[in-house]
Amino acid sequence: MSFKNIFLFIFFSISFLFSDSKVIYGSIEHLEFHSDIIGKRKVEIYSPNNFIVDNKTIFIFAQDGQTLFDSSKTWNNQEWRIDEIFSMREANKNIIFIAVHSANISGDGFYDNTLRYAEYFPKQSLEYFDKNIKTFIYKKFIDRKKFDYLSFIVNELKPFIENKYNVNLDKSNTGILGASMGGLFSLNALIEYPDIFGFAGCFSVHWIGIKPLDYFLLPFRIKVTEDKDLVKGLISYVDSNIDNLDDHRLYFDFGTEGLDQYYSQPQKKMDKIFTDNKKTYKTLKFDGHSHEEKYWSLRFEDAIDFLIAE
């Protein structure tokens, strides 16, 4: 190994070593999970109840886990403040969060953003898309095994958690949440595995997708515009599979600034599906909120109260 390679190895090893999130309340455990599907991925398991597990413990799989607890470790110095929220919370603290770091390490990099989008995109929805060049591109570059993040969660991480805590995870004690593409993925997981997940928290869902040309222009900060074909396909996907959701609970929200300003109309179309089919859901609009962790943090506690209500 060359001196340069040795230096890089030490640098990245040290960077990884000191990238663990710290919490001010509860307990957190840091894992390096080796997946046969998506490769090495960091997972942080957080318990405000100091890992006391019983038959009433709720397990929540959370996306973009690197943004949840420690702003000093995030690319934009923002976090969801979940540990701070639980430090002031008197209601149910018998929850364990399985916070999975996304492929987007930098938060701003074109390559990282590409991987994150590919992993979180609901692959099962592609069969409801019109057959055109965009659908071909999605199938060619996104619908691949190495981006099958849902299979990783269900077939690798879930059994690991079950073995670690000697529990069976099903819709009675398990939920999932995320924001933006992580919110879209959480809905996808609920639809595809309704026997495993009992609820989904979907914050600022990125319903509008991204056109292939816009995607390549991301580094130049060209405005992302709504992909009408993708929105149509997602609506058809949800509508066609709505019967998968029985006694499940869904939470949606969006703001009015930044990317969130484009979510109102597709959210209304989704809401109509849930209303017409008498599903248990809530959708909230927050004036002045934009597409940032500091705003998802403000909405987190009320969302959890709704999702885990008995």
Secondary structure as UniProt FT lines:
FT   HELIX           3..17
FT   TURN            18..19
FT   STRAND          27..35
FT   TURN            36..38
FT   STRAND          39..47
FT   TURN            48..51
FT   TURN            55..56
FT   STRAND          58..62
FT   HELIX           65..67
FT   HELIX           71..73
FT   TURN            75..76
FT   HELIX           82..87
FT   STRAND          95..100
FT   HELIX           110..120
FT   HELIX           123..128
FT   HELIX           133..141
FT   HELIX           145..147
FT   HELIX           149..152
FT   HELIX           153..157
FT   HELIX           158..165
FT   TURN            171..173
FT   STRAND          174..179
FT   HELIX           181..192
FT   TURN            194..196
FT   STRAND          199..203
FT   TURN            207..208
FT   HELIX           212..216
FT   HELIX           218..220
FT   HELIX           228..240
FT   HELIX           242..244
FT   STRAND          249..255
FT   HELIX           258..262
FT   HELIX           264..276
FT   TURN            277..278
FT   STRAND          280..286
FT   TURN            287..288
FT   HELIX           293..307
//
